[in-house]
Amino acid sequence: MLADLLARTDLMEKAGTGIKRLIDACKANGNNYIFDFTDSFWVTIGSNTNEIVPENVPEIVLENVPERRLELIIEMINHNNQITIRKFAENLNVDPKTIKRDLDKLKKDARIKRIGPDRGGHWKVLR
């Protein structure tokens, strides 16, 4: 009722229109976007520059991992420490193998740690 009341004033637009407008604007502008729903709502909008990604990336590319993606992984862990590799890959629009390499790099650099098993465990951000 409160949202409906505020929508009738100039304090708020009609409830429920923002997500669709955001998605449409990102698609029109060529931006990547990530929606994350936990106990709150998070949106990450990427740059609209078109990065060229080589088709045959070797299995081990740890030195060339984009720093921004590593930071996004840490942000996602901070919001949901039980996030899965599949969910990371979906949110970041990359292959799960890429996420595994990124996680290995973050673990090697002592930035994250896995607590418990793959199923039922969780991630911990160390720094």
N, C-alpha and C positions, 0 to 999 in steps of 0.2 A: 504494500500500500504506500509505503514511503517513497519508493521509486516512482510509482505512478503519480503521486502528488508532486514530486520534484520535476517530473517530466512536463507537467502542466505549467511550470514556471520557466524562466530563462536560466535556471540554475543547472539544468540537465537536459540532454537530448532524450529521445524515446529509448527506453531500456531495450537492450538486445540488438541494437543496430550497429554498435561499434565494431564487433569482431568481423562481421561481413564486410564492412567498409574498409577495415584495416587490411583484410586479405585481398580485396579487390584492388586497393591502392598499391600494395606490395607487388601483386602480379603485374599491374599496369606499368610499374616503375622498374620491374626486373629485380626486386629485392628477394633474398631468401629470408624466411621467417621461421621462428620456432615458438610454438605455444606449449607451455608447461602448466598443467593444472595439478597442484598439490593441495595444501590447505589454503593456498592463495593462487593468484593468477599471474603468470609471467609471460612476457613476449620479448623475444630477442629478434631484432631486425638487422639483417646483414647489409653490407654495402651492395650497391647495384652495379659495381664494376664486374665485368665478365672475366673471371680468371680462367685461363686455359690450363686444363689438367691433362697431362699425358695419359694415353690409353694404357700403356704397359708399364705401370709403376712397379718396381721391384718389391719383393716381400719386405726387405728391411730398408727403411728410409728414415731412420730415427733422427738423423741430423737435420733433415729438411721439413720436419713437422711444423706446420704453421702455428706460431705462438698463440694466435687468437683462438684457434680451435681448442688448444690446451686450456686456455683460460675459461672458455665456455664449458668444457668438461668439468672443471673445478666448480664453476658456478652451479651447474646442474647437480653435482654431488652435494653442494651446500643446501640446495633446495629439496633434494630427495636422495638420501644416502643409500637407498636400496635400488637405485636405478640400474637397469640392465644394459648390457652391451647392445642388445637389439634396439632398445629405446634411445640410447646415445646415437646409434647409427641413423635411426629414423629422424631424430630431431636435427642432426647435423648434416643429413643428406649425404652420408658417406657409407662405404662398405664396412661391415662389422670387422673385417681384417684391419682396416685403417684405425678403427677405435681400439682394437687390441694393441696395435703398435703404439698408439698415443698413450694408452694406460700403462704399457710397459715403460715408456719413457718417463711418465710422471712418477711411477714407482721407483725407477732407477735413480731419478733426481730427488727422491725422498720427499715428494710433494703430496703423495697420497699413499694409502695403505689399504689392503683388503683385509677385513676382519671376518673370519669365519669362511664357510664354504661358498662356492659359486651360487648355490641355491640356499637361500636363507641367511646369507651373510650380508655385510654392508661395507660401504666405503668410508674411509676416514681421511679428511684433509689434514695434512700435517703442517703445512705452511702455505 
